[in-house]
């Protein structure tokens, strides 16, 4: 039963990462502006992060969906979501209203407590997947049987 639950959670969180990464690819300039709006990072880190993060999100999304390197992918996803939740909470507490940029240039959601709650929820899902990995229909399982 738990394997099926993990499979569903993997598909859900993996889908979120695929959508988030895919919608940001090709829009690094917009994403960089949204990152800068949080007023947290040194300017020199913003452009490289805006270029790299969407591709990392796509990779993590693929790993979660197919169940490859599941535990690593889930911990990475949980860490990213926790960092995003903390960044959004920081902006809310400092009175900064900016686009979170979570789902590309068409995402007009601004920093708010519901956005923090959403990312905390995704963090919990990532942790559950990591703890119970790999779940049903995971390539990790096929790799384990070939190494035994």
N, CA, C and O of each residue as an XYZ file, in Angstrom:
592
protein
N       0.820     -1.203      0.000
C       0.000      0.000      0.000
C       0.862      1.266      0.000
O       0.596      2.205     -0.750
N       1.904      1.282      0.852
C       2.744      2.478      0.958
C       3.468      2.730     -0.369
O       3.709      3.878     -0.742
N       3.816      1.638     -1.082
C       4.472      1.814     -2.380
C       3.575      2.551     -3.364
O       4.060      3.354     -4.161
N       2.296      2.293     -3.318
C       1.359      2.981     -4.214
C       1.206      4.449     -3.824
O       1.118      5.326     -4.683
N       1.175      4.702     -2.521
C       1.077      6.086     -2.043
C       2.299      6.871     -2.491
O       2.177      7.993     -2.981
N       3.477      6.279     -2.323
C       4.713      6.949     -2.738
C       4.709      7.178     -4.246
O       5.147      8.229     -4.714
N       4.223      6.214     -5.003
C       4.138      6.373     -6.456
C       3.275      7.579     -6.820
O       3.665      8.395     -7.655
N       2.108      7.690     -6.196
C       1.220      8.822     -6.471
C       1.875     10.138     -6.048
O       1.797     11.129     -6.774
N       2.517     10.153     -4.884
C       3.210     11.364     -4.427
C       4.350     11.724     -5.372
O       4.566     12.898     -5.676
N       5.080     10.707     -5.835
C       6.168     10.960     -6.794
C       5.640     11.591     -8.068
O       6.216     12.556     -8.570
N       4.539     11.050     -8.597
C       3.967     11.612     -9.820
C       3.507     13.047     -9.602
O       3.723     13.908    -10.455
N       2.874     13.307     -8.463
C       2.384     14.652     -8.177
C       3.500     15.661     -8.040
O       3.494     16.698     -8.703
N       4.466     15.358     -7.173
C       5.562     16.306     -6.960
C       6.450     16.398     -8.202
O       6.928     17.477     -8.549
N       6.666     15.266     -8.866
C       7.436     15.289    -10.106
C       6.761     16.153    -11.157
O       7.429     16.890    -11.882
N       5.436     16.065    -11.243
C       4.685     16.893    -12.178
C       4.813     18.369    -11.865
O       4.925     19.196    -12.770
N       4.798     18.700    -10.577
C       4.974     20.096    -10.166
C       6.349     20.602    -10.611
O       6.467     21.711    -11.131
N       7.375     19.792    -10.408
C       8.720     20.208    -10.796
C       8.869     20.301    -12.311
O       9.534     21.207    -12.813
N       8.255     19.368    -13.046
C       8.305     19.443    -14.506
C       7.607     20.707    -15.012
O       8.112     21.389    -15.904
N       6.455     21.008    -14.442
C       5.730     22.216    -14.854
C       6.513     23.468    -14.483
O       6.680     24.366    -15.309
N       6.994     23.533    -13.242
C       7.713     24.727    -12.779
C       8.968     24.957    -13.613
O       9.220     26.076    -14.059
N       9.746     23.921    -13.825
C      10.962     24.065    -14.615
C      10.668     24.373    -16.064
O      11.282     25.263    -16.652
N       9.728     23.639    -16.647
C       9.403     23.823    -18.055
C       8.866     25.203    -18.375
O       9.165     25.766    -19.429
N       8.078     25.745    -17.471
C       7.503     27.074    -17.709
C       8.515     28.203    -17.527
O       8.285     29.322    -17.985
N       9.634     27.915    -16.860
C      10.673     28.936    -16.664
C      11.748     28.909    -17.751
O      12.417     29.915    -17.990
N      11.916     27.757    -18.411
C      12.952     27.634    -19.440
C      12.684     28.666    -20.543
O      11.560     28.813    -21.022
N      13.733     29.362    -20.921
C      13.614     30.376    -21.959
C      13.182     31.737    -21.447
O      13.026     32.676    -22.227
N      12.988     31.847    -20.146
C      12.556     33.111    -19.555
C      13.474     33.514    -18.403
O      13.015     34.034    -17.386
N      14.763     33.270    -18.568
C      15.724     33.539    -17.497
C      15.721     34.997    -17.077
O      15.907     35.300    -15.899
N      15.511     35.910    -18.026
C      15.515     37.336    -17.687
C      14.354     37.672    -16.748
O      14.528     38.416    -15.782
N      13.180     37.127    -17.031
C      12.012     37.364    -16.174
C      12.222     36.710    -14.812
O      11.948     37.314    -13.775
N      12.712     35.469    -14.824
C      12.929     34.751    -13.575
C      13.986     35.449    -12.727
O      13.846     35.525    -11.506
N      15.043     35.961    -13.360
C      16.080     36.687    -12.626
C      15.488     37.917    -11.943
O      15.823     38.216    -10.797
N      14.621     38.618    -12.637
C      13.960     39.786    -12.052
C      13.106     39.393    -10.843
O      13.064     40.109     -9.843
N      12.431     38.254    -10.946
C      11.601     37.788     -9.830
C      12.458     37.367     -8.640
O      12.105     37.636     -7.492
N      13.576     36.713     -8.912
C      14.507     36.347     -7.833
C      15.032     37.604     -7.151
O      15.092     37.668     -5.923
N      15.412     38.602     -7.944
C      15.938     39.857     -7.396
C      14.908     40.549     -6.515
O      15.267     41.216     -5.545
N      13.629     40.394     -6.848
C      12.561     41.028     -6.077
C      12.504     40.598     -4.626
O      11.946     41.310     -3.792
N      13.072     39.447     -4.314
C      13.084     38.964     -2.928
C      14.128     39.681     -2.078
O      14.058     39.651     -0.849
N      15.094     40.323     -2.727
C      16.138     41.081     -2.044
C      16.889     40.238     -1.011
O      17.146     40.679      0.109
N      17.232     39.009     -1.421
C      17.928     38.095     -0.519
C      19.325     37.709     -0.997
O      20.219     37.480     -0.182
N      19.517     37.636     -2.307
C      20.767     37.104     -2.854
C      21.649     38.207     -3.415
O      21.153     39.236     -3.873
N      22.970     37.988     -3.380
C      23.874     38.922     -4.046
C      23.569     38.946     -5.548
O      23.231     37.920     -6.140
N      23.688     40.089     -6.131
C      23.352     40.275     -7.546
C      24.099     39.281     -8.444
O      23.547     38.811     -9.438
N      25.336     38.963     -8.101
C      26.152     38.074     -8.927
C      25.595     36.656     -8.999
O      25.920     35.928     -9.937
N      24.776     36.242     -8.050
C      24.211     34.890     -8.044
C      22.884     34.786     -8.789
O      22.465     33.687     -9.151
N      22.237     35.886     -9.017
C      20.868     35.857     -9.540
C      20.799     35.303    -10.966
O      20.002     34.400    -11.222
N      21.593     35.804    -11.882
C      21.532     35.339    -13.272
C      21.896     33.859    -13.397
O      21.175     33.120    -14.067
N      22.989     33.397    -12.777
C      23.296     31.967    -12.879
C      22.178     31.083    -12.290
O      21.861     30.027    -12.838
N      21.598     31.524    -11.186
C      20.509     30.764    -10.580
C      19.294     30.731    -11.502
O      18.651     29.691    -11.642
N      18.977     31.855    -12.127
C      17.830     31.924    -13.032
C      18.036     31.036    -14.261
O      17.070     30.515    -14.818
N      19.265     30.866    -14.678
C      19.558     29.985    -15.811
C      19.559     28.515    -15.414
O      19.051     27.677    -16.159
N      20.114     28.193    -14.264
C      20.318     26.803    -13.851
C      19.083     26.157    -13.226
O      18.775     25.001    -13.518
N      18.386     26.881    -12.383
C      17.302     26.289    -11.597
C      16.216     25.614    -12.436
O      15.793     24.513    -12.083
N      15.747     26.217    -13.527
C      14.708     25.533    -14.310
C      15.143     24.158    -14.816
O      14.342     23.223    -14.833
N      16.397     24.030    -15.225
C      16.878     22.743    -15.722
C      17.046     21.735    -14.587
O      16.793     20.544    -14.772
N      17.469     22.204    -13.422
C      17.517     21.318    -12.256
C      16.119     20.835    -11.887
O      15.933     19.663    -11.558
N      15.141     21.729    -11.941
C      13.768     21.342    -11.632
C      13.250     20.314    -12.630
O      12.565     19.368    -12.242
N      13.566     20.484    -13.897
C      13.168     19.496    -14.900
C      13.801     18.139    -14.610
O      13.129     17.109    -14.677
N      15.077     18.138    -14.291
C      15.786     16.895    -13.993
C      15.192     16.208    -12.768
O      14.943     15.003    -12.793
N      14.965     16.963    -11.704
C      14.379     16.394    -10.491
C      12.973     15.870    -10.783
O      12.587     14.812    -10.286
N      12.216     16.605    -11.582
C      10.875     16.148    -11.957
C      10.913     14.822    -12.689
O      10.125     13.926    -12.385
N      11.815     14.682    -13.647
C      11.950     13.424    -14.390
C      12.337     12.299    -13.434
O      11.744     11.221    -13.472
N      13.331     12.544    -12.575
C      13.759     11.516    -11.629
C      12.614     11.064    -10.731
O      12.463      9.871    -10.471
N      11.816     12.002    -10.259
C      10.697     11.627     -9.399
C       9.652     10.822    -10.166
O       9.166      9.807     -9.667
N       9.311     11.254    -11.348
C       8.266     10.563    -12.122
C       8.682      9.131    -12.459
O       7.884      8.203    -12.326
N       9.927      8.952    -12.894
C      10.346      7.604    -13.291
C      10.913      6.796    -12.126
O      11.175      5.601    -12.265
N      11.102      7.441    -10.989
C      11.599      6.722     -9.823
C      13.066      6.358     -9.922
O      13.473      5.274     -9.504
N      13.856      7.254    -10.470
C      15.298      7.038    -10.584
C      16.003      8.011     -9.635
O      15.703      9.205     -9.613
N      16.943      7.477     -8.855
C      17.597      8.285     -7.819
C      16.530      8.950     -6.940
O      16.636     10.121     -6.573
N      15.518      8.173     -6.623
C      14.312      8.702     -5.980
C      14.604      9.402     -4.667
O      14.133     10.515     -4.429
N      15.373      8.757     -3.826
C      15.630      9.348     -2.506
C      16.369     10.680     -2.657
O      15.999     11.661     -2.011
N      17.396     10.731     -3.491
C      18.130     11.974     -3.727
C      17.200     13.048     -4.290
O      17.178     14.178     -3.802
N      16.434     12.687     -5.318
C      15.537     13.651     -5.965
C      14.520     14.198     -4.971
O      14.221     15.392     -4.977
N      13.993     13.333     -4.125
C      12.988     13.770     -3.149
C      13.599     14.687     -2.097
O      12.985     15.685     -1.718
N      14.805     14.362     -1.620
C      15.455     15.246     -0.641
C      15.783     16.589     -1.278
O      15.620     17.631     -0.644
N      16.245     16.575     -2.535
C      16.533     17.824     -3.233
C      15.259     18.654     -3.370
O      15.263     19.859     -3.118
N      14.167     17.997     -3.773
C      12.887     18.697     -3.930
C      12.425     19.283     -2.597
O      11.969     20.426     -2.542
N      12.541     18.506     -1.534
C      12.125     18.985     -0.213
C      12.966     20.184      0.219
O      12.438     21.161      0.749
N      14.273     20.104     -0.010
C      15.154     21.214      0.352
C      14.813     22.467     -0.459
O      14.734     23.565      0.091
N      14.612     22.298     -1.762
C      14.271     23.456     -2.592
C      12.957     24.088     -2.130
O      12.860     25.311     -2.026
N      11.963     23.270     -1.857
C      10.667     23.810     -1.432
C      10.776     24.503     -0.065
O      10.124     25.520      0.173
N      11.596     23.952      0.822
C      11.794     24.585      2.130
C      12.484     25.945      1.970
O      12.128     26.910      2.647
N      13.467     26.013      1.077
C      14.155     27.285      0.820
C      13.178     28.293      0.218
O      13.167     29.462      0.604
N      12.351     27.832     -0.736
C      11.361     28.729     -1.331
C      10.366     29.211     -0.282
O      10.019     30.392     -0.258
N       9.903     28.312      0.583
C       8.953     28.705      1.641
C       9.588     29.754      2.545
O       8.942     30.737      2.907
N      10.850     29.547      2.910
C      11.541     30.502      3.780
C      11.727     31.847      3.077
O      11.576     32.897      3.701
N      12.053     31.822      1.787
C      12.241     33.071      1.032
C      10.928     33.844      0.933
O      10.900     35.063      1.106
N       9.845     33.127      0.655
C       8.542     33.793      0.540
C       8.115     34.335      1.896
O       7.628     35.462      1.987
N       8.295     33.541      2.956
C       7.944     34.000      4.309
C       8.758     35.237      4.676
O       8.231     36.175      5.273
N      10.030     35.238      4.322
C      10.890     36.385      4.592
C      10.360     37.631      3.891
O      10.324     38.713      4.478
N       9.951     37.474      2.639
C       9.410     38.617      1.893
C       8.124     39.124      2.537
O       7.928     40.331      2.678
N       7.248     38.198      2.928
C       5.986     38.600      3.559
C       6.274     39.363      4.848
O       5.686     40.416      5.091
N       7.176     38.835      5.674
C       7.501     39.477      6.948
C       8.151     40.841      6.760
O       8.002     41.720      7.608
N       8.872     41.027      5.651
C       9.526     42.314      5.373
C       8.625     43.263      4.577
O       9.037     44.365      4.218
N       7.402     42.825      4.309
C       6.460     43.673      3.583
C       6.744     43.793      2.095
O       6.320     44.757      1.456
N       7.458     42.820      1.538
C       7.786     42.832      0.112
C       6.734     42.017     -0.625
O       6.564     40.825     -0.371
N       6.044     42.663     -1.525
C       5.073     41.970     -2.367
C       5.670     41.856     -3.761
O       5.773     42.845     -4.486
N       6.062     40.640     -4.130
C       6.690     40.405     -5.428
C       6.177     39.094     -5.991
O       5.672     38.250     -5.250
N       6.299     38.922     -7.266
C       5.910     37.662     -7.897
C       6.891     36.585     -7.460
O       8.101     36.808     -7.441
N       6.368     35.427     -7.113
C       7.276     34.362     -6.687
C       7.989     33.737     -7.875
O       9.062     33.159     -7.704
N       7.428     33.835     -9.070
C       8.070     33.272    -10.247
C       8.071     31.761    -10.270
O       8.811     31.155    -11.045
N       7.270     31.150     -9.451
C       7.290     29.699     -9.281
C       6.961     28.939    -10.562
O       7.568     27.905    -10.843
N       6.016     29.439    -11.329
C       5.569     28.725    -12.521
C       5.692     29.589    -13.775
O       4.776     29.644    -14.596
N       6.819     30.251    -13.909
C       7.113     31.003    -15.110
C       6.482     32.379    -15.167
O       5.852     32.827    -14.209
N       6.656     33.044    -16.296
C       6.225     34.439    -16.424
C       4.708     34.637    -16.370
O       4.247     35.748    -16.108
N       3.942     33.604    -16.606
C       2.477     33.735    -16.555
C       1.928     33.592    -15.141
O       0.746     33.836    -14.901
N       2.788     33.197    -14.207
C       2.367     33.020    -12.812
C       2.408     34.390    -12.133
O       3.480     34.964    -11.944
N       1.246     34.902    -11.772
C       1.167     36.227    -11.160
C       0.917     36.160     -9.660
O       0.581     37.170     -9.041
N       1.079     34.975     -9.069
C       0.928     34.855     -7.622
C       2.020     35.666     -6.943
O       3.183     35.625     -7.343
N       1.634     36.399     -5.918
C       2.618     37.201     -5.187
C       2.916     36.555     -3.849
O       2.204     35.662     -3.389
N       3.983     37.030     -3.243
C       4.402     36.504     -1.952
C       3.269     36.669     -0.938
O       2.768     37.770     -0.711
N       2.883     35.549     -0.341
C       1.785     35.556      0.625
C       1.887     34.308      1.493
O       2.612     33.368      1.167
N       1.157     34.312      2.592
C       1.164     33.145      3.474
C       0.614     31.893      2.802
O       1.142     30.809      3.050
N      -0.427     31.984      1.955
C      -0.855     30.768      1.250
C       0.247     30.167      0.365
O       0.352     28.947      0.238
N       1.065     31.032     -0.243
C       2.186     30.536     -1.051
C       3.204     29.824     -0.152
O       3.763     28.799     -0.541
N       3.440     30.357      1.030
C       4.330     29.699      1.994
C       3.757     28.334      2.350
O       4.473     27.333      2.351
N       2.468     28.299      2.650
C       1.814     27.037      3.009
C       1.910     26.000      1.904
O       2.156     24.824      2.169
N       1.715     26.437      0.662
C       1.830     25.517     -0.475
C       3.226     24.899     -0.517
O       3.364     23.687     -0.682
N       4.263     25.730     -0.368
C       5.623     25.218     -0.450
C       5.980     24.352      0.751
O       6.741     23.395      0.613
N       5.447     24.668      1.917
C       5.648     23.794      3.080
C       4.998     22.432      2.815
O       5.565     21.392      3.148
N       3.808     22.450      2.213
C       3.150     21.192      1.852
C       3.987     20.368      0.889
O       4.116     19.156      1.058
N       4.563     21.023     -0.128
C       5.440     20.318     -1.063
C       6.689     19.791     -0.359
O       7.196     18.724     -0.703
N       7.180     20.540      0.623
C       8.331     20.075      1.404
C       7.995     18.782      2.123
O       8.779     17.834      2.102
N       6.843     18.740      2.752
C       6.405     17.533      3.474
C       6.283     16.354      2.512
O       6.711     15.245      2.832
N       5.705     16.586      1.345
C       5.576     15.522      0.345
C       6.955     15.002     -0.052
O       7.155     13.791     -0.149
N       7.905     15.904     -0.283
C       9.265     15.488     -0.619
C       9.904     14.644      0.471
O      10.561     13.643      0.186
N       9.711     15.050      1.714
C      10.273     14.284      2.835
C       9.636     12.894      2.907
O      10.337     11.902      3.104
N       8.324     12.817      2.751
C       7.643     11.515      2.792
C       8.154     10.599      1.682
O       8.406      9.417      1.917
N       8.305     11.136      0.488
C       8.832     10.332     -0.611
C      10.236      9.840     -0.272
O      10.545      8.664     -0.465
N      11.086     10.735      0.232
C      12.465     10.364      0.563
C      12.513      9.268      1.625
O      13.323      8.346      1.535
N      11.655      9.370      2.614
C      11.657      8.390      3.699
C      11.128      7.035      3.250
O      11.596      6.000      3.723
N      10.162      7.032      2.345
C       9.513      5.786      1.921
C       9.940      5.326      0.531
O       9.370      4.374     -0.002
N      10.916      5.974     -0.056
C      11.337      5.685     -1.435
C      11.717      4.210     -1.600
O      12.111      3.553     -0.637
N      11.594      3.699     -2.827
C      11.291      4.413     -4.050
C       9.817      4.359     -4.461
O       9.401      5.142     -5.314
N       9.025      3.470     -3.889
C       7.624      3.366     -4.288
C       7.448      2.448     -5.484
O       8.418      1.925     -6.032
N       6.197      2.262     -5.881
C       5.862      1.362     -6.983
C       6.355      1.927     -8.316
O       6.506      3.136     -8.493
N       6.597      1.011     -9.234
C       6.970      1.352    -10.611
C       8.157      2.305    -10.698
O       8.180      3.212    -11.530
N       9.135      2.091     -9.835
C      10.332      2.932     -9.817
C      11.491      2.209    -10.495
O      11.704      1.017    -10.275
N      12.229      2.934    -11.312
C      13.416      2.358    -11.922
C      14.447      1.950    -10.873
O      15.235      1.030    -11.093
N      14.437      2.624     -9.756
C      15.353      2.242     -8.665
C      15.159      0.779     -8.291
O      16.138      0.087     -8.008
N      13.934      0.297     -8.282
C      13.650     -1.099     -7.937
C      14.267     -2.041     -8.964
O      14.833     -3.072     -8.600
N      14.162     -1.698    -10.222
C      14.733     -2.527    -11.279
C      16.257     -2.579    -11.149
O      16.877     -3.617    -11.381
N      16.843     -1.447    -10.777
C      18.288     -1.401    -10.606
C      18.722     -2.240     -9.416
O      19.763     -2.895     -9.460
N      17.921     -2.223     -8.344
C      18.241     -3.036     -7.153
C      18.236     -4.508     -7.485
O      19.120     -5.237     -7.033
N      17.270     -4.973     -8.262
C      17.184     -6.401     -8.581
C      18.326     -6.832     -9.482
O      18.726     -7.994     -9.427
N      18.866     -5.951    -10.307
C      19.981     -6.305    -11.171
C      21.302     -6.345    -10.414
O      22.257     -6.966    -10.882
N      21.378     -5.699     -9.257
C      22.622     -5.691     -8.486
C      22.675     -6.824     -7.482
O      23.730     -7.074     -6.899
N      21.589     -7.504     -7.269
C      21.581     -8.586     -6.256
C      22.123     -9.863     -6.791
O      22.183    -10.858     -6.070
